[in-house]
Amino acid sequence: MGDVGRLLDWSQRLSPGLIGFALAHIAFRGQRTDDLKTAQAPDALFEPMSGYECINGTSTTSRCPACLTG
């Protein structure tokens, strides 16, 4: 679990109602868009999109220094 996950877990223990409110009003809204997709636009609902079915790179070279981990 990353730093954001740890912070969210700690916040959920401290004030579940506040985190629920924040996620309902901030997190979900940030994932929505007013842009309409065409019928031909690709999606990954039932299977991976072509070119996105694998992961490239390593986790050791892309890690950021953690401020909450000891």
DSSP file (Angstrom, degrees, kcal/mol; ACC not computed):
  #  RESIDUE AA STRUCTURE BP1 BP2  ACC     N-H-->O    O-->H-N    N-H-->O    O-->H-N    TCO  KAPPA ALPHA  PHI   PSI    X-CA   Y-CA   Z-CA
    1    1 A M              0   0    0      0, 0.0     2,-0.0     0, 0.0     0, 0.0   0.000 360.0 360.0 360.0 138.4    0.0    0.0    0.0
    2    2 A G     >  -     0   0    0      1,-0.1     4,-2.2    67,-0.0     5,-0.2  -0.174 360.0 -90.3 -85.9-178.0    1.3    3.4   -0.9
    3    3 A D  H  > S+     0   0    0      1,-0.2     4,-2.5     2,-0.2     5,-0.2   0.877 125.5  51.8 -62.8 -39.9    1.3    6.6    1.1
    4    4 A V  H  > S+     0   0    0      1,-0.2     4,-2.5     2,-0.2    -1,-0.2   0.904 109.7  50.3 -66.1 -39.6   -2.1    7.8   -0.1
    5    5 A G  H  > S+     0   0    0      2,-0.2     4,-2.4     1,-0.2    -2,-0.2   0.901 111.4  48.1 -63.3 -41.3   -3.6    4.4    0.8
    6    6 A R  H  X S+     0   0    0     -4,-2.2     4,-2.6     2,-0.2    -2,-0.2   0.912 112.6  48.5 -64.6 -43.0   -2.1    4.7    4.3
    7    7 A L  H  X S+     0   0    0     -4,-2.5     4,-2.6     2,-0.2    -2,-0.2   0.904 112.5  48.3 -64.4 -41.5   -3.4    8.2    4.7
    8    8 A L  H  X S+     0   0    0     -4,-2.5     4,-2.3     2,-0.2    -2,-0.2   0.898 111.8  49.8 -65.5 -40.7   -6.9    7.2    3.5
    9    9 A D  H  X S+     0   0    0     -4,-2.4     4,-1.7     2,-0.2    -2,-0.2   0.920 113.0  46.2 -63.2 -44.3   -6.9    4.2    5.9
   10   10 A W  H  X S+     0   0    0     -4,-2.6     4,-1.9     1,-0.2    -2,-0.2   0.911 113.7  48.6 -65.0 -42.7   -5.9    6.4    8.8
   11   11 A S  H  X S+     0   0    0     -4,-2.6     4,-3.1     1,-0.2     8,-0.2   0.874 107.8  55.1 -65.7 -37.0   -8.4    9.1    7.9
   12   12 A Q  H  < S+     0   0    0     -4,-2.3    -1,-0.2     1,-0.2    -2,-0.2   0.876 109.6  47.0 -64.1 -37.5  -11.2    6.5    7.6
   13   13 A R  H  < S+     0   0    0     -4,-1.7    -1,-0.2     2,-0.2    -2,-0.2   0.864 115.2  46.6 -70.0 -36.0  -10.4    5.2   11.1
   14   14 A L  H  < S-     0   0    0     -4,-1.9    -2,-0.2     1,-0.2    -3,-0.2   0.935 136.4  -1.6 -73.1 -47.5  -10.4    8.8   12.5
   15   15 A S     X  +     0   0    0     -4,-3.1     4,-1.9    -5,-0.1    -1,-0.2  -0.669  59.1 178.0-149.8  87.2  -13.6   10.1   10.8
   16   16 A P  H  > S+     0   0    0      0, 0.0     4,-2.4     0, 0.0     5,-0.2   0.869  85.2  54.2 -60.6 -37.5  -15.5    7.7    8.5
   17   17 A G  H  > S+     0   0    0      1,-0.2     4,-2.2     2,-0.2     5,-0.2   0.889 107.5  49.8 -64.5 -39.8  -18.2   10.2    7.8
   18   18 A L  H  > S+     0   0    0      2,-0.2     4,-2.6    -3,-0.2    -1,-0.2   0.907 112.1  47.2 -66.6 -42.1  -15.8   12.9    6.6
   19   19 A I  H  X S+     0   0    0     -4,-1.9     4,-2.8    -8,-0.2     5,-0.2   0.907 111.4  51.4 -67.0 -40.8  -14.0   10.5    4.3
   20   20 A G  H  X S+     0   0    0     -4,-2.4     4,-2.1    -5,-0.2    -2,-0.2   0.912 111.8  47.2 -60.7 -42.6  -17.3    9.3    2.9
   21   21 A F  H  X S+     0   0    0     -4,-2.2     4,-2.0     2,-0.2     5,-0.2   0.927 113.1  48.5 -62.9 -46.1  -18.4   12.9    2.3
   22   22 A A  H  X>S+     0   0    0     -4,-2.6     4,-2.5     1,-0.2     5,-1.0   0.916 113.0  46.8 -63.5 -43.7  -15.1   13.7    0.6
   23   23 A L  I  <>S+     0   0    0     -4,-2.8     5,-1.9     1,-0.2     6,-0.3   0.892 112.7  49.9 -66.7 -38.2  -15.1   10.7   -1.6
   24   24 A A  I  <5S+     0   0    0     -4,-2.1    -1,-0.2    -5,-0.2    -2,-0.2   0.852 122.5  31.3 -67.7 -34.2  -18.7   11.3   -2.7
   25   25 A H  I  <5S+     0   0    0     -4,-2.0    -2,-0.2    -5,-0.2    -1,-0.2   0.668 133.8  21.9-101.3 -18.8  -18.2   14.9   -3.5
   26   26 A I  I  X5S+     0   0    0     -4,-2.5     4,-1.8    -5,-0.2    -3,-0.2   0.794 120.2  44.5-113.2 -54.7  -14.6   15.0   -4.7
   27   27 A A  I  ><S+     0   0    0     -5,-1.0     4,-0.6     1,-0.2    -3,-0.2   0.929 116.8  42.0 -66.4 -48.7  -13.3   11.7   -5.9
   28   28 A F  H >4<S+     0   0    0     -5,-1.9     3,-1.0     1,-0.2     4,-0.4   0.885 113.4  53.5 -68.1 -37.5  -16.3   10.5   -8.0
   29   29 A R  H >4 S+     0   0    0     -6,-0.3     3,-1.1     1,-0.2    -1,-0.2   0.859 102.6  59.3 -64.4 -35.2  -16.8   14.0   -9.5
   30   30 A G  H 3< S+     0   0    0     -4,-1.8    -1,-0.2     1,-0.2    -2,-0.2   0.672 102.5  53.5 -68.9 -16.6  -13.2   14.0  -10.6
   31   31 A Q  T << S+     0   0    0     -3,-1.0    -1,-0.2    -4,-0.6     2,-0.2   0.493  93.9  87.5 -96.0  -4.4  -13.7   10.8  -12.7
   32   32 A R    <   -     0   0    0     -3,-1.1     2,-0.3    -4,-0.4    -3,-0.0  -0.600  53.9-173.6 -95.0 156.3  -16.6   12.1  -14.7
   33   33 A T        -     0   0    0     -2,-0.2    -2,-0.0     2,-0.1    -3,-0.0  -0.975  30.9-139.7-143.4 156.4  -16.5   14.1  -17.9
   34   34 A D  S    S+     0   0    0     -2,-0.3     2,-0.3     2,-0.1    -1,-0.0   0.453  70.5 113.4 -92.6  -2.9  -19.0   15.8  -20.1
   35   35 A D        -     0   0    0      1,-0.0     2,-0.3     0, 0.0    -2,-0.1  -0.537  63.3-137.7 -72.6 130.8  -17.2   14.6  -23.3
   36   36 A L        -     0   0    0     -2,-0.3     2,-0.3     1,-0.0    -2,-0.1  -0.697  10.5-136.3 -89.5 140.6  -19.4   12.1  -25.2
   37   37 A K        -     0   0    0     -2,-0.3     2,-0.1     4,-0.1    -1,-0.0  -0.740  17.4-125.9 -93.7 144.0  -17.9    8.9  -26.7
   38   38 A T    >   -     0   0    0     -2,-0.3     3,-1.2     1,-0.1    -1,-0.0  -0.377  27.6-107.2 -78.7 166.4  -18.7    7.8  -30.2
   39   39 A A  T 3  S+     0   0    0      1,-0.3    -1,-0.1    -2,-0.1    -2,-0.0   0.758 121.2  52.3 -65.9 -23.7  -20.0    4.4  -30.8
   40   40 A Q  T 3  S+     0   0    0      2,-0.1    -1,-0.3     0, 0.0    -3,-0.0   0.495  81.3 116.9 -90.2  -4.5  -16.7    3.4  -32.4
   41   41 A A    <   -     0   0    0     -3,-1.2     2,-0.1     1,-0.1    -4,-0.1  -0.420  69.0-117.1 -67.0 135.5  -14.6    4.6  -29.4
   42   42 A P        +     0   0    0      0, 0.0     2,-0.3     0, 0.0    -1,-0.1  -0.360  34.7 179.5 -72.7 152.5  -12.7    1.8  -27.7
   43   43 A D        -     0   0    0      4,-0.1     4,-0.2     5,-0.1     3,-0.2  -0.946  31.4-136.2-143.2 167.2  -13.4    0.7  -24.1
   44   44 A A        +     0   0    0     -2,-0.3     5,-0.1     1,-0.1     0, 0.0  -0.172  63.5 120.1-116.2  37.4  -12.0   -1.9  -21.8
   45   45 A L  S    S+     0   0    0      1,-0.1    -1,-0.1     3,-0.1     0, 0.0   0.931  90.1  11.6 -70.6 -45.9  -15.3   -3.1  -20.4
   46   46 A F  S    S+     0   0    0      1,-0.3    -1,-0.1    -3,-0.2    -2,-0.1   0.657 135.5   8.6-109.4 -20.8  -15.0   -6.8  -21.4
   47   47 A E  S    S-     0   0    0     -4,-0.2    -1,-0.3     0, 0.0    -4,-0.1  -0.982  87.7 -82.4-155.3 158.0  -11.5   -7.2  -22.6
   48   48 A P        -     0   0    0      0, 0.0     2,-0.2     0, 0.0     5,-0.1  -0.277  49.0-109.2 -63.0 148.3   -8.2   -5.2  -22.6
   49   49 A M    >   -     0   0    0      3,-0.2     3,-2.2     1,-0.1     4,-0.1  -0.493  45.6 -87.9 -74.3 149.3   -7.8   -2.6  -25.3
   50   50 A S  T 3  S+     0   0    0      1,-0.3    -1,-0.1    -2,-0.2     0, 0.0  -0.360 115.9  19.2 -60.1 128.9   -5.2   -3.4  -28.0
   51   51 A G  T 3  S+     0   0    0     -2,-0.1    -1,-0.3    -3,-0.1     3,-0.2   0.310 112.3  76.3  92.8  -8.3   -1.8   -2.2  -26.9
   52   52 A Y    <   +     0   0    0     -3,-2.2    -3,-0.2     1,-0.1    -2,-0.1   0.126  60.2  99.0-118.6  19.4   -2.7   -2.0  -23.2
   53   53 A E  S    S+     0   0    0     -5,-0.1     2,-0.3    -4,-0.1    -1,-0.1   0.371  81.6  46.1 -92.2   7.2   -2.6   -5.6  -22.2
   54   54 A C  S    S-     0   0    0     -3,-0.2     2,-0.4     2,-0.0     0, 0.0  -0.937  74.5-123.8-141.7 166.5    0.8   -5.6  -20.6
   55   55 A I        -     0   0    0     -2,-0.3     2,-0.3     2,-0.1    -3,-0.0  -0.925  21.8-159.0-112.7 134.1    2.9   -3.5  -18.2
   56   56 A N        +     0   0    0     -2,-0.4     2,-0.1     2,-0.1    -2,-0.0  -0.858  50.8  25.7-111.6 148.7    6.3   -2.0  -19.2
   57   57 A G  S    S-     0   0    0     -2,-0.3     2,-0.3     4,-0.0    -2,-0.1  -0.314  80.5 -82.7  97.4 178.8    9.0   -0.9  -16.9
   58   58 A T     >  -     0   0    0     -2,-0.1     4,-0.7     1,-0.1     3,-0.3  -0.905  18.9-132.2-124.7 154.4   10.0   -1.8  -13.3
   59   59 A S  T  4 S+     0   0    0     -2,-0.3     4,-0.4     1,-0.2     3,-0.1   0.734 102.1  63.9 -76.7 -21.5    8.6   -0.6  -10.0
   60   60 A T  T  4 S+     0   0    0      1,-0.2     3,-0.3     2,-0.2    -1,-0.2   0.818 104.0  45.2 -74.5 -28.6   12.1    0.0   -8.6
   61   61 A T  T  4 S+     0   0    0     -3,-0.3    -1,-0.2     1,-0.2    -2,-0.2   0.671 115.6  46.2 -87.9 -15.6   13.0    2.7  -11.1
   62   62 A S  S  < S+     0   0    0     -4,-0.7    -1,-0.2    -3,-0.1     2,-0.2   0.300  81.7 121.2-109.3  10.1    9.7    4.6  -10.8
   63   63 A R        -     0   0    0     -4,-0.4    -3,-0.0    -3,-0.3     3,-0.0  -0.495  51.5-143.9 -75.6 142.6    9.2    4.7   -7.0
   64   64 A C        -     0   0    0     -2,-0.2     2,-0.1     1,-0.1    -2,-0.1  -0.757  32.1 -92.9 -99.1 150.0    8.9    8.0   -5.3
   65   65 A P        -     0   0    0      0, 0.0     2,-0.4     0, 0.0    -1,-0.1  -0.413  44.2-128.0 -61.7 136.7   10.4    8.6   -1.9
   66   66 A A        -     0   0    0      1,-0.1    -3,-0.0    -2,-0.1   -64,-0.0  -0.724  22.3-172.1 -93.0 133.3    7.8    8.0    0.7
   67   67 A C  S    S+     0   0    0     -2,-0.4    -1,-0.1     1,-0.1     0, 0.0   0.698  87.6  42.3 -93.5 -21.2    7.1   10.6    3.4
   68   68 A L  S    S+     0   0    0      2,-0.0     2,-0.3     0, 0.0    -1,-0.1   0.612  97.7  83.4-101.1 -13.1    4.8    8.4    5.5
   69   69 A T              0   0    0      1,-0.1    -3,-0.1     0, 0.0   -66,-0.0  -0.704 360.0 360.0 -93.0 144.6    6.8    5.2    5.5
   70   70 A G              0   0    0     -2,-0.3    -1,-0.1     0, 0.0    -3,-0.0   0.457 360.0 360.0 -86.3 360.0    9.6    4.8    7.9
